[in-house]
Amino acid sequence: MGIINQILTYCRYILGKKPPQVSVPRVPFEPEKPLVGTNGALACDVLVLKQENKVVLVVDHDFTDRPEWVEWDVPRNVIGVAQVGGAVAEIGSVIPPEKLQMFRDTRSVYLSTRFEGRPVAHMVYLVIRE
Amino acid sequence: MTTGGTMEIYANSRESVARLLPDALKVLSLADKGQIAGEPVAYSLASAKMRDVLDTPLQASVHVTGQSGFSLAMAANDEVVTEAANQAVFLATGTNAKVSAAGLTQQGPSGKI
């Protein structure tokens, strides 16, 4: 049966018959939405405090969008603050990479930032990229 | 309340330690009370007193980028947090420094730790 199908397919190919084309509905072009918040490298003061299983990260910057999570890129030694609008503020990490083990089991951090000049505390997830 | 004990503190300058430590302690205090979960919480340092933040003296191992670690001791008392920051910067930098809401003003060296 398989051989017959192959022969028939070959014959259709020889005769120039193409399989019917499935029409795909055209998706209208949507321009990429601009990122909201603080994006890119950020030069500001940073302090990390660790007591037992609690970690506090203070970033001395007035964010215009709400932080969603924090990621520590260990190879680059950069701390990223990802915000709800998609922007990621990157700050030089103050934690030496050799202290990775101390923070490996940390799932969330208490993050202090500024919003409209006022200090605001958040609890956000910490992602460690090794 | 935030208990003392040993803390690890990392910062990119000694002035950052002095200026941002009150924020870190206040946030830690709020976290200990379970007041930070889900929604962001606005807080104020102006009305905070050190006894609201610390119930035992703070002993911290401080690591500043590019410098060797040093220890920091801070007593719990009734002074406002900015005074605690003044004490912290004195202990950290060995200088008489004044921390205000506007920032840090150093008033010259007065010995080393």
gemmi code that builds the backbone of each chain (N, CA, C; Angstrom):
import gemmi

chains = {
    "A": [
        ("MET", (0.833, -1.209, 0.000), (0.000, 0.000, 0.000), (0.865, 1.255, 0.000)),
        ("GLY", (1.922, 1.196, 0.809), (2.839, 2.329, 0.905), (3.518, 2.591, -0.418)),
        ("ILE", (3.888, 1.528, -1.094), (4.571, 1.674, -2.386), (3.629, 2.295, -3.405)),
        ("ILE", (2.361, 1.866, -3.368), (1.372, 2.415, -4.316), (1.199, 3.919, -4.077)),
        ("ASN", (1.108, 4.303, -2.810), (0.972, 5.728, -2.473), (2.163, 6.525, -2.987)),
        ("GLN", (3.361, 5.942, -2.835), (4.571, 6.641, -3.291), (4.532, 6.813, -4.811)),
        ("ILE", (4.092, 5.756, -5.512), (4.028, 5.831, -6.983), (3.009, 6.878, -7.417)),
        ("LEU", (1.842, 6.894, -6.722), (0.810, 7.874, -7.070), (1.299, 9.305, -6.793)),
        ("THR", (1.973, 9.466, -5.698), (2.512, 10.795, -5.368), (3.501, 11.236, -6.435)),
        ("TYR", (4.345, 10.298, -6.888), (5.332, 10.613, -7.913), (4.627, 11.023, -9.210)),
        ("CYS", (3.563, 10.250, -9.540), (2.803, 10.572, -10.751), (2.187, 11.963, -10.670)),
        ("ARG", (1.631, 12.304, -9.495), (1.043, 13.645, -9.300), (2.124, 14.707, -9.465)),
        ("TYR", (3.335, 14.407, -8.958), (4.441, 15.357, -9.057), (4.815, 15.562, -10.518)),
        ("ILE", (4.892, 14.429, -11.265), (5.248, 14.493, -12.685), (4.214, 15.302, -13.459)),
        ("LEU", (2.937, 15.094, -13.136), (1.867, 15.803, -13.828), (1.765, 17.274, -13.400)),
        ("GLY", (2.553, 17.654, -12.414), (2.576, 19.061, -11.992), (1.441, 19.445, -11.092)),
        ("LYS", (0.822, 18.497, -10.471), (-0.262, 18.826, -9.539), (0.310, 19.075, -8.156)),
        ("LYS", (-0.063, 20.186, -7.663), (0.428, 20.528, -6.319), (-0.683, 20.279, -5.304)),
        ("PRO", (-0.329, 19.923, -4.145), (-1.351, 19.759, -3.113), (-2.057, 21.080, -2.854)),
        ("PRO", (-3.347, 21.016, -2.539), (-4.074, 22.273, -2.311), (-3.425, 23.079, -1.172)),
        ("GLN", (-3.326, 24.371, -1.415), (-2.702, 25.233, -0.399), (-3.738, 25.669, 0.636)),
        ("VAL", (-3.322, 25.556, 1.853), (-4.200, 25.990, 2.939), (-4.013, 27.484, 3.111)),
        ("SER", (-5.115, 28.201, 3.011), (-4.987, 29.655, 3.152), (-4.864, 30.036, 4.631)),
        ("VAL", (-3.818, 30.778, 4.923), (-3.583, 31.230, 6.302), (-4.070, 32.663, 6.409)),
        ("PRO", (-4.944, 32.937, 7.360), (-5.417, 34.329, 7.484), (-4.263, 35.276, 7.815)),
        ("ARG", (-4.258, 36.374, 7.151), (-3.180, 37.341, 7.338), (-3.335, 38.065, 8.676)),
        ("VAL", (-2.268, 38.060, 9.440), (-2.304, 38.728, 10.747), (-1.888, 40.182, 10.549)),
        ("PRO", (-2.723, 41.110, 10.983), (-2.346, 42.515, 10.804), (-1.066, 42.841, 11.588)),
        ("PHE", (-0.212, 43.663, 10.976), (1.060, 44.030, 11.601), (0.820, 44.935, 12.812)),
        ("GLU", (1.395, 44.523, 13.922), (1.282, 45.354, 15.127), (2.669, 45.814, 15.530)),
        ("PRO", (2.889, 47.112, 15.616), (4.207, 47.577, 16.045), (4.489, 47.138, 17.489)),
        ("GLU", (5.755, 46.880, 17.764), (6.147, 46.439, 19.109), (5.813, 47.525, 20.127)),
        ("LYS", (5.198, 47.094, 21.228), (4.806, 48.083, 22.222), (6.046, 48.617, 22.945)),
        ("PRO", (6.094, 49.920, 23.181), (7.255, 50.463, 23.885), (7.293, 49.973, 25.336)),
        ("LEU", (8.506, 49.787, 25.835), (8.660, 49.336, 27.221), (8.252, 50.448, 28.166)),
        ("VAL", (7.649, 50.046, 29.245), (7.242, 51.014, 30.267), (8.161, 50.836, 31.473)),
        ("GLY", (8.651, 51.943, 31.994), (9.486, 51.867, 33.192), (10.929, 52.214, 32.906)),
        ("THR", (11.793, 51.873, 33.840), (13.221, 52.178, 33.735), (13.911, 51.024, 33.051)),
        ("ASN", (14.549, 51.302, 31.903), (15.169, 50.222, 31.134), (16.653, 50.509, 30.924)),
        ("GLY", (17.445, 49.439, 30.911), (18.872, 49.571, 30.616), (19.710, 49.798, 31.854)),
        ("ALA", (20.969, 50.129, 31.582), (21.923, 50.305, 32.685), (21.515, 51.479, 33.566)),
        ("LEU", (21.651, 51.283, 34.859), (21.235, 52.298, 35.826), (22.370, 52.503, 36.833)),
        ("ALA", (22.798, 53.727, 36.971), (23.851, 54.030, 37.947), (23.195, 54.615, 39.188)),
        ("CYS", (23.168, 53.854, 40.241), (22.573, 54.350, 41.483), (23.148, 53.552, 42.650)),
        ("ASP", (22.916, 54.065, 43.851), (23.397, 53.367, 45.036), (22.516, 52.154, 45.329)),
        ("VAL", (23.185, 51.095, 45.762), (22.488, 49.835, 46.043), (23.011, 49.290, 47.363)),
        ("LEU", (22.120, 48.712, 48.130), (22.527, 48.040, 49.362), (21.759, 46.727, 49.471)),
        ("VAL", (22.484, 45.675, 49.789), (21.867, 44.368, 50.007), (22.116, 43.977, 51.452)),
        ("LEU", (21.065, 43.621, 52.159), (21.189, 43.203, 53.555), (20.627, 41.788, 53.672)),
        ("LYS", (21.397, 40.910, 54.276), (20.911, 39.537, 54.471), (20.949, 39.207, 55.947)),
        ("GLN", (19.809, 38.812, 56.468), (19.741, 38.343, 57.847), (18.977, 37.028, 57.849)),
        ("GLU", (19.656, 35.996, 58.272), (19.097, 34.642, 58.240), (18.531, 34.365, 56.840)),
        ("ASN", (17.214, 34.126, 56.742), (16.676, 33.786, 55.421), (16.026, 34.978, 54.727)),
        ("LYS", (16.189, 36.157, 55.288), (15.574, 37.342, 54.669), (16.645, 38.166, 53.953)),
        ("VAL", (16.284, 38.614, 52.768), (17.191, 39.469, 51.994), (16.454, 40.754, 51.642)),
        ("VAL", (17.087, 41.879, 51.943), (16.518, 43.184, 51.592), (17.435, 43.822, 50.549)),
        ("LEU", (16.849, 44.297, 49.468), (17.604, 45.001, 48.428), (17.072, 46.425, 48.354)),
        ("VAL", (17.942, 47.383, 48.614), (17.539, 48.790, 48.529), (18.165, 49.380, 47.269)),
        ("VAL", (17.334, 49.873, 46.383), (17.798, 50.515, 45.148), (17.376, 51.976, 45.210)),
        ("ASP", (18.349, 52.848, 45.248), (18.073, 54.270, 45.429), (17.722, 54.903, 44.083)),
        ("HIS", (16.527, 54.575, 43.602), (16.092, 55.108, 42.310), (14.571, 55.254, 42.312)),
        ("ASP", (14.116, 56.309, 41.650), (12.682, 56.559, 41.547), (12.146, 55.815, 40.321)),
        ("PHE", (11.510, 54.684, 40.540), (10.966, 53.900, 39.426), (9.592, 54.444, 39.037)),
        ("THR", (9.320, 54.401, 37.741), (8.016, 54.869, 37.270), (7.050, 53.707, 37.061)),
        ("ASP", (7.552, 52.481, 37.189), (6.687, 51.320, 37.025), (6.950, 50.365, 38.189)),
        ("ARG", (5.995, 49.472, 38.386), (6.072, 48.571, 39.548), (7.038, 47.409, 39.289)),
        ("PRO", (8.001, 47.198, 40.159), (8.907, 46.062, 39.990), (8.152, 44.740, 40.119)),
        ("GLU", (8.539, 43.771, 39.280), (7.842, 42.490, 39.287), (8.734, 41.367, 39.814)),
        ("TRP", (9.993, 41.358, 39.411), (10.936, 40.399, 39.976), (12.346, 40.961, 39.850)),
        ("VAL", (13.271, 40.306, 40.567), (14.677, 40.720, 40.544), (15.493, 39.530, 40.075)),
        ("GLU", (16.430, 39.778, 39.170), (17.282, 38.675, 38.735), (18.751, 39.057, 38.911)),
        ("TRP", (19.494, 38.110, 39.437), (20.934, 38.308, 39.612), (21.636, 37.469, 38.561)),
        ("ASP", (22.229, 38.158, 37.594), (22.981, 37.491, 36.535), (24.412, 37.338, 37.065)),
        ("VAL", (24.712, 36.176, 37.548), (26.006, 35.974, 38.226), (27.194, 36.134, 37.265)),
        ("PRO", (27.180, 35.525, 36.054), (28.348, 35.701, 35.172), (28.627, 37.164, 34.842)),
        ("ARG", (27.578, 37.961, 34.663), (27.773, 39.390, 34.354), (27.849, 40.224, 35.621)),
        ("ASN", (27.520, 39.629, 36.747), (27.435, 40.310, 38.041), (26.574, 41.573, 37.949)),
        ("VAL", (25.390, 41.356, 37.454), (24.436, 42.455, 37.274), (23.126, 42.061, 37.951)),
        ("ILE", (22.528, 43.013, 38.638), (21.205, 42.794, 39.216), (20.191, 43.513, 38.322)),
        ("GLY", (19.199, 42.770, 37.860), (18.172, 43.360, 37.013), (16.869, 43.485, 37.784)),
        ("VAL", (16.238, 44.631, 37.672), (14.917, 44.824, 38.278), (13.908, 44.866, 37.128)),
        ("ALA", (13.181, 43.761, 36.957), (12.192, 43.676, 35.878), (10.889, 44.291, 36.356)),
        ("GLN", (10.297, 45.110, 35.494), (9.071, 45.802, 35.867), (7.888, 45.282, 35.061)),
        ("VAL", (6.714, 45.600, 35.527), (5.487, 45.063, 34.936), (5.386, 45.433, 33.450)),
        ("GLY", (5.819, 46.624, 33.084), (5.729, 47.086, 31.701), (6.775, 46.519, 30.780)),
        ("GLY", (7.616, 45.595, 31.277), (8.599, 44.920, 30.436), (10.006, 45.485, 30.513)),
        ("ALA", (10.165, 46.664, 31.080), (11.501, 47.248, 31.174), (12.308, 46.521, 32.257)),
        ("VAL", (13.623, 46.473, 32.033), (14.526, 45.856, 33.020), (15.655, 46.840, 33.307)),
        ("ALA", (15.711, 47.306, 34.527), (16.797, 48.201, 34.941), (17.955, 47.344, 35.417)),
        ("GLU", (19.138, 47.601, 34.878), (20.304, 46.790, 35.225), (21.275, 47.599, 36.076)),
        ("ILE", (21.615, 47.005, 37.218), (22.480, 47.681, 38.183), (23.670, 46.773, 38.452)),
        ("GLY", (24.840, 47.367, 38.567), (26.020, 46.576, 38.917), (25.814, 45.942, 40.287)),
        ("SER", (26.003, 44.615, 40.352), (25.755, 43.921, 41.618), (26.831, 44.266, 42.643)),
        ("VAL", (26.405, 44.347, 43.878), (27.352, 44.604, 44.961), (27.702, 43.298, 45.683)),
        ("ILE", (27.075, 42.220, 45.256), (27.334, 40.929, 45.900), (28.459, 40.232, 45.143)),
        ("PRO", (29.539, 39.888, 45.814), (30.604, 39.170, 45.103), (30.087, 37.813, 44.615)),
        ("PRO", (30.471, 37.412, 43.393), (29.981, 36.136, 42.856), (30.293, 34.940, 43.764)),
        ("GLU", (31.365, 35.030, 44.544), (31.702, 33.887, 45.417), (30.700, 33.713, 46.564)),
        ("LYS", (29.818, 34.706, 46.749), (28.783, 34.597, 47.792), (27.508, 33.946, 47.253)),
        ("LEU", (27.596, 33.408, 46.052), (26.424, 32.815, 45.411), (25.723, 31.810, 46.315)),
        ("GLN", (26.505, 30.984, 46.987), (25.921, 29.921, 47.811), (24.992, 30.496, 48.881)),
        ("MET", (25.370, 31.656, 49.424), (24.555, 32.282, 50.477), (23.165, 32.660, 49.983)),
        ("PHE", (23.064, 32.946, 48.682), (21.803, 33.447, 48.139), (21.079, 32.400, 47.302)),
        ("ARG", (21.695, 31.223, 47.152), (21.141, 30.219, 46.235), (19.737, 29.777, 46.651)),
        ("ASP", (19.487, 29.674, 47.945), (18.193, 29.183, 48.409), (17.163, 30.300, 48.606)),
        ("THR", (17.559, 31.519, 48.269), (16.631, 32.641, 48.454), (15.627, 32.673, 47.306)),
        ("ARG", (14.344, 32.623, 47.643), (13.298, 32.607, 46.618), (12.734, 34.005, 46.356)),
        ("SER", (12.715, 34.835, 47.394), (12.155, 36.172, 47.214), (12.978, 37.172, 48.025)),
        ("VAL", (12.879, 38.423, 47.621), (13.591, 39.486, 48.322), (12.614, 40.612, 48.654)),
        ("TYR", (12.944, 41.333, 49.700), (12.207, 42.558, 50.008), (12.951, 43.695, 49.314)),
        ("LEU", (12.252, 44.328, 48.399), (12.876, 45.351, 47.564), (12.369, 46.727, 47.963)),
        ("SER", (13.298, 47.629, 48.205), (12.925, 49.010, 48.516), (13.335, 49.888, 47.351)),
        ("THR", (12.367, 50.616, 46.817), (12.659, 51.569, 45.745), (11.949, 52.876, 46.089)),
        ("ARG", (12.067, 53.830, 45.208), (11.308, 55.080, 45.373), (10.219, 55.133, 44.292)),
        ("PHE", (9.113, 55.753, 44.658), (8.054, 56.031, 43.685), (7.529, 57.421, 43.991)),
        ("GLU", (7.675, 58.311, 43.017), (7.320, 59.725, 43.195), (7.978, 60.279, 44.454)),
        ("GLY", (9.216, 59.893, 44.666), (9.995, 60.428, 45.777), (9.777, 59.735, 47.108)),
        ("ARG", (8.788, 58.861, 47.180), (8.488, 58.197, 48.462), (9.062, 56.788, 48.465)),
        ("PRO", (9.599, 56.356, 49.608), (10.105, 54.983, 49.663), (8.960, 53.971, 49.679)),
        ("VAL", (9.140, 52.930, 48.906), (8.115, 51.886, 48.787), (8.796, 50.522, 48.895)),
        ("ALA", (8.176, 49.626, 49.651), (8.714, 48.271, 49.809), (7.858, 47.277, 49.032)),
        ("HIS", (8.523, 46.318, 48.405), (7.836, 45.281, 47.647), (8.420, 43.928, 48.065)),
        ("MET", (7.641, 42.885, 47.907), (8.192, 41.535, 48.015), (8.136, 40.925, 46.620)),
        ("VAL", (9.296, 40.600, 46.085), (9.366, 40.106, 44.703), (10.216, 38.847, 44.656)),
        ("TYR", (10.026, 38.082, 43.598), (10.825, 36.866, 43.423), (12.256, 37.216, 43.028)),
        ("LEU", (13.173, 36.378, 43.455), (14.578, 36.517, 43.051), (14.920, 35.350, 42.129)),
        ("VAL", (15.415, 35.691, 40.960), (15.862, 34.673, 39.996), (17.378, 34.785, 39.896)),
        ("ILE", (18.066, 33.669, 40.067), (19.526, 33.677, 39.949), (19.905, 32.981, 38.654)),
        ("ARG", (20.628, 33.687, 37.803), (21.110, 33.102, 36.538), (22.599, 32.816, 36.675)),
        ("GLU", (22.937, 31.542, 36.563), (24.345, 31.144, 36.750), (25.000, 30.841, 35.404)),
    ],
    "B": [
        ("MET", (9.727, 43.174, 65.530), (10.952, 43.975, 65.602), (12.121, 43.214, 64.988)),
        ("THR", (13.040, 43.956, 64.508), (14.216, 43.342, 63.920), (15.232, 43.046, 65.019)),
        ("THR", (15.570, 41.811, 65.127), (16.573, 41.486, 66.138), (17.946, 41.814, 65.595)),
        ("GLY", (18.867, 41.947, 66.491), (20.234, 42.255, 66.079), (20.867, 41.057, 65.403)),
        ("GLY", (21.828, 40.458, 66.073), (22.471, 39.311, 65.456), (23.360, 39.737, 64.309)),
        ("THR", (23.890, 38.763, 63.653), (24.810, 39.077, 62.567), (24.060, 39.260, 61.266)),
        ("MET", (24.393, 40.335, 60.612), (23.833, 40.594, 59.293), (24.984, 40.706, 58.308)),
        ("GLU", (24.677, 40.420, 57.072), (25.634, 40.655, 55.993), (25.113, 41.830, 55.187)),
        ("ILE", (25.955, 42.822, 55.004), (25.546, 44.004, 54.246), (26.522, 44.204, 53.086)),
        ("TYR", (25.974, 44.394, 51.902), (26.788, 44.645, 50.711), (26.339, 45.965, 50.091)),
        ("ALA", (27.305, 46.798, 49.744), (26.958, 48.090, 49.141), (28.072, 48.519, 48.211)),
        ("ASN", (27.774, 49.529, 47.373), (28.805, 49.948, 46.428), (29.649, 51.110, 46.942)),
        ("SER", (29.309, 51.655, 48.095), (30.187, 52.646, 48.716), (29.824, 52.749, 50.198)),
        ("ARG", (30.736, 53.307, 50.964), (30.463, 53.461, 52.398), (29.326, 54.456, 52.625)),
        ("GLU", (29.249, 55.454, 51.781), (28.163, 56.421, 51.923), (26.810, 55.741, 51.661)),
        ("SER", (26.843, 54.778, 50.739), (25.599, 54.036, 50.469), (25.155, 53.291, 51.716)),
        ("VAL", (26.124, 52.753, 52.440), (25.790, 52.030, 53.678), (25.053, 52.974, 54.622)),
        ("ALA", (25.625, 54.150, 54.792), (25.032, 55.094, 55.734), (23.662, 55.570, 55.276)),
        ("ARG", (23.559, 55.824, 53.989), (22.330, 56.451, 53.480), (21.194, 55.444, 53.330)),
        ("LEU", (21.526, 54.209, 52.955), (20.475, 53.243, 52.638), (20.213, 52.240, 53.755)),
        ("LEU", (21.107, 52.175, 54.736), (20.885, 51.216, 55.819), (19.584, 51.459, 56.578)),
        ("PRO", (19.222, 52.717, 56.875), (17.930, 52.921, 57.548), (16.759, 52.358, 56.753)),
        ("ASP", (16.806, 52.506, 55.430), (15.747, 51.924, 54.589), (15.717, 50.411, 54.751)),
        ("ALA", (16.900, 49.803, 54.690), (16.973, 48.336, 54.769), (16.449, 47.843, 56.116)),
        ("LEU", (16.805, 48.541, 57.185), (16.344, 48.124, 58.516), (14.840, 48.306, 58.666)),
        ("LYS", (14.349, 49.400, 58.122), (12.905, 49.654, 58.211), (12.130, 48.580, 57.443)),
        ("VAL", (12.617, 48.252, 56.241), (11.948, 47.227, 55.429), (12.018, 45.872, 56.131)),
        ("LEU", (13.170, 45.586, 56.724), (13.305, 44.324, 57.457), (12.331, 44.268, 58.631)),
        ("SER", (12.163, 45.404, 59.279), (11.220, 45.485, 60.395), (9.785, 45.233, 59.911)),
        ("LEU", (9.429, 45.857, 58.782), (8.081, 45.638, 58.211), (7.902, 44.178, 57.801)),
        ("ALA", (8.955, 43.600, 57.252), (8.885, 42.192, 56.829), (8.697, 41.276, 58.030)),
        ("ASP", (9.407, 41.582, 59.106), (9.273, 40.764, 60.316), (7.848, 40.814, 60.865)),
        ("LYS", (7.203, 41.958, 60.660), (5.822, 42.101, 61.136), (4.813, 41.554, 60.133)),
        ("GLY", (5.303, 41.036, 59.015), (4.408, 40.471, 57.998), (3.627, 41.522, 57.237)),
        ("GLN", (4.160, 42.721, 57.179), (3.409, 43.815, 56.545), (3.740, 44.007, 55.068)),
        ("ILE", (4.674, 43.201, 54.561), (4.987, 43.313, 53.133), (4.621, 41.999, 52.464)),
        ("ALA", (3.543, 42.002, 51.748), (3.132, 40.807, 51.004), (2.198, 41.254, 49.905)),
        ("GLY", (2.478, 40.874, 48.713), (1.596, 41.227, 47.600), (1.763, 42.661, 47.157)),
        ("GLU", (0.899, 43.510, 47.624), (0.898, 44.894, 47.163), (2.087, 45.675, 47.732)),
        ("PRO", (2.620, 46.627, 46.956), (3.698, 47.468, 47.469), (3.241, 48.258, 48.703)),
        ("VAL", (4.172, 48.511, 49.597), (3.861, 49.206, 50.841), (4.718, 50.471, 50.932)),
        ("ALA", (4.051, 51.609, 50.999), (4.790, 52.858, 51.185), (5.150, 52.984, 52.658)),
        ("TYR", (6.359, 53.427, 52.918), (6.758, 53.589, 54.310), (7.460, 54.924, 54.473)),
        ("SER", (7.635, 55.306, 55.704), (8.264, 56.585, 55.986), (9.392, 56.386, 56.977)),
        ("LEU", (10.484, 57.060, 56.704), (11.598, 57.008, 57.657), (11.527, 58.168, 58.636)),
        ("ALA", (10.788, 59.206, 58.252), (10.802, 60.421, 59.052), (10.286, 60.174, 60.470)),
        ("SER", (9.259, 59.356, 60.567), (8.674, 59.160, 61.889), (9.219, 57.921, 62.595)),
        ("ALA", (10.082, 57.206, 61.933), (10.586, 55.960, 62.524), (11.649, 56.252, 63.580)),
        ("LYS", (11.555, 55.563, 64.654), (12.583, 55.662, 65.673), (13.330, 54.342, 65.718)),
        ("MET", (14.559, 54.432, 66.138), (15.374, 53.225, 66.116), (14.781, 52.117, 66.968)),
        ("ARG", (14.081, 52.466, 68.044), (13.531, 51.391, 68.866), (12.358, 50.704, 68.177)),
        ("ASP", (11.813, 51.368, 67.134), (10.801, 50.695, 66.318), (11.442, 49.694, 65.373)),
        ("VAL", (12.700, 49.902, 65.135), (13.381, 49.109, 64.120), (14.241, 48.022, 64.739)),
        ("LEU", (14.971, 48.390, 65.760), (15.907, 47.455, 66.374), (15.516, 47.193, 67.821)),
        ("ASP", (15.524, 45.956, 68.225), (15.311, 45.688, 69.645), (16.580, 45.216, 70.328)),
        ("THR", (17.570, 44.899, 69.551), (18.892, 44.611, 70.138), (19.935, 45.288, 69.269)),
        ("PRO", (21.097, 45.537, 69.795), (22.118, 46.208, 68.975), (22.431, 45.419, 67.704)),
        ("LEU", (22.702, 46.166, 66.676), (23.010, 45.555, 65.382), (24.500, 45.270, 65.266)),
        ("GLN", (24.807, 44.073, 64.884), (26.170, 43.728, 64.528), (26.137, 43.288, 63.080)),
        ("ALA", (26.884, 43.954, 62.261), (26.821, 43.617, 60.837), (28.220, 43.492, 60.264)),
        ("SER", (28.335, 42.583, 59.347), (29.560, 42.462, 58.569), (29.305, 43.181, 57.252)),
        ("VAL", (30.072, 44.220, 57.004), (29.796, 45.092, 55.864), (30.846, 44.869, 54.772)),
        ("HIS", (30.390, 44.743, 53.567), (31.283, 44.533, 52.428), (30.992, 45.611, 51.396)),
        ("VAL", (31.991, 46.417, 51.132), (31.830, 47.476, 50.142), (32.648, 47.096, 48.913)),
        ("THR", (32.055, 47.286, 47.764), (32.702, 46.894, 46.509), (34.103, 47.486, 46.421)),
        ("GLY", (35.068, 46.638, 46.182), (36.439, 47.102, 46.014), (37.187, 47.320, 47.307)),
        ("GLN", (36.537, 47.100, 48.434), (37.210, 47.288, 49.717), (37.017, 46.039, 50.559)),
        ("SER", (37.906, 45.864, 51.524), (37.765, 44.708, 52.397), (36.617, 44.955, 53.371)),
        ("GLY", (36.100, 43.877, 53.909), (34.949, 43.994, 54.797), (35.300, 44.652, 56.121)),
        ("PHE", (34.344, 45.258, 56.725), (34.516, 45.813, 58.063), (33.230, 45.589, 58.823)),
        ("SER", (33.302, 45.666, 60.130), (32.107, 45.396, 60.914), (31.458, 46.698, 61.358)),
        ("LEU", (30.201, 46.599, 61.626), (29.425, 47.782, 61.977), (28.619, 47.440, 63.218)),
        ("ALA", (28.663, 48.310, 64.196), (27.865, 48.105, 65.397), (26.957, 49.303, 65.585)),
        ("MET", (25.715, 49.058, 65.903), (24.779, 50.161, 66.089), (23.903, 49.859, 67.296)),
        ("ALA", (23.800, 50.806, 68.179), (23.007, 50.578, 69.379), (21.557, 50.943, 69.132)),
        ("ALA", (20.683, 50.211, 69.789), (19.266, 50.552, 69.715), (18.995, 51.659, 70.727)),
        ("ASN", (18.407, 52.720, 70.281), (18.064, 53.800, 71.200), (16.880, 54.569, 70.628)),
        ("ASP", (16.599, 55.693, 71.236), (15.408, 56.432, 70.830), (15.657, 57.441, 69.723)),
        ("GLU", (16.873, 57.463, 69.234), (17.163, 58.452, 68.201), (16.435, 58.106, 66.909)),
        ("VAL", (16.197, 59.108, 66.116), (15.540, 58.852, 64.834), (16.512, 58.140, 63.905)),
        ("VAL", (15.964, 57.570, 62.867), (16.777, 56.747, 61.982), (17.916, 57.536, 61.341)),
        ("THR", (17.680, 58.790, 61.031), (18.760, 59.558, 60.411), (19.950, 59.677, 61.354)),
        ("GLU", (19.682, 59.728, 62.659), (20.798, 59.759, 63.612), (21.535, 58.431, 63.606)),
        ("ALA", (20.777, 57.365, 63.435), (21.422, 56.056, 63.328), (22.322, 56.005, 62.107)),
        ("ALA", (21.852, 56.635, 61.046), (22.674, 56.676, 59.839), (23.940, 57.486, 60.085)),
        ("ASN", (23.807, 58.560, 60.857), (25.001, 59.338, 61.199), (26.011, 58.474, 61.943)),
        ("GLN", (25.479, 57.692, 62.881), (26.346, 56.820, 63.656), (26.972, 55.754, 62.748)),
        ("ALA", (26.159, 55.255, 61.841), (26.658, 54.219, 60.938), (27.776, 54.744, 60.065)),
        ("VAL", (27.589, 55.952, 59.543), (28.617, 56.472, 58.654), (29.881, 56.811, 59.446)),
        ("PHE", (29.702, 57.197, 60.706), (30.877, 57.460, 61.530), (31.655, 56.165, 61.741)),
        ("LEU", (30.926, 55.119, 62.084), (31.587, 53.840, 62.317), (32.175, 53.271, 61.034)),
        ("ALA", (31.488, 53.523, 59.939), (31.938, 52.930, 58.680), (33.108, 53.675, 58.064)),
        ("THR", (33.075, 54.986, 58.168), (34.080, 55.760, 57.443), (35.091, 56.417, 58.366)),
        ("GLY", (34.802, 56.427, 59.639), (35.707, 57.099, 60.552), (35.650, 58.604, 60.420)),
        ("THR", (34.582, 59.104, 59.868), (34.456, 60.555, 59.743), (33.180, 61.008, 60.427)),
        ("ASN", (33.203, 62.222, 60.904), (31.971, 62.800, 61.428), (31.119, 63.220, 60.243)),
        ("ALA", (30.069, 62.527, 60.031), (29.249, 62.845, 58.862), (27.824, 63.079, 59.313)),
        ("LYS", (27.173, 63.916, 58.619), (25.771, 64.185, 58.908), (24.937, 63.724, 57.730)),
        ("VAL", (23.941, 62.931, 58.025), (23.047, 62.458, 56.974), (21.727, 63.174, 57.143)),
        ("SER", (21.290, 63.787, 56.114), (19.989, 64.439, 56.164), (19.123, 63.854, 55.065)),
        ("ALA", (17.908, 64.302, 55.008), (17.010, 63.802, 53.962), (17.564, 64.134, 52.585)),
        ("ALA", (18.338, 65.215, 52.524), (18.860, 65.634, 51.225), (20.078, 64.825, 50.804)),
        ("GLY", (20.705, 64.154, 51.744), (21.883, 63.382, 51.375), (22.934, 63.412, 52.462)),
        ("LEU", (24.149, 63.286, 52.055), (25.245, 63.107, 53.000), (26.191, 64.299, 52.936)),
        ("THR", (26.522, 64.820, 54.092), (27.519, 65.878, 54.161), (28.598, 65.439, 55.134)),
        ("GLN", (29.797, 65.347, 54.666), (30.878, 64.920, 55.551), (31.521, 66.141, 56.198)),
        ("GLN", (31.908, 65.964, 57.435), (32.470, 67.091, 58.171), (33.916, 66.844, 58.584)),
        ("GLY", (34.625, 66.108, 57.821), (36.046, 65.936, 58.080), (36.359, 64.708, 58.901)),
        ("PRO", (37.609, 64.234, 58.801), (37.987, 62.988, 59.473), (38.091, 63.140, 60.987)),
        ("SER", (37.781, 62.090, 61.664), (37.939, 62.114, 63.129), (38.413, 60.750, 63.617)),
        ("GLY", (39.333, 60.153, 62.932), (39.864, 58.877, 63.372), (39.348, 57.741, 62.535)),
        ("LYS", (39.907, 56.579, 62.773), (39.529, 55.405, 61.985), (39.062, 54.307, 62.900)),
        ("ILE", (38.276, 53.417, 62.333), (37.831, 52.281, 63.130), (38.877, 51.178, 63.064)),
    ],
}
model = gemmi.Model(1)
for chain_id, residues in chains.items():
    chain = gemmi.Chain(chain_id)
    for i, (resn, *xyz) in enumerate(residues, 1):
        res = gemmi.Residue()
        res.name, res.seqid = resn, gemmi.SeqId(i, " ")
        for name, pos in zip(("N", "CA", "C"), xyz):
            atom = gemmi.Atom()
            atom.name, atom.element = name, gemmi.Element(name[0])
            atom.pos, atom.b_iso = gemmi.Position(*pos), 0.0
            res.add_atom(atom)
        chain.add_residue(res)
    model.add_chain(chain)
structure = gemmi.Structure()
structure.add_model(model)
structure.setup_entities()
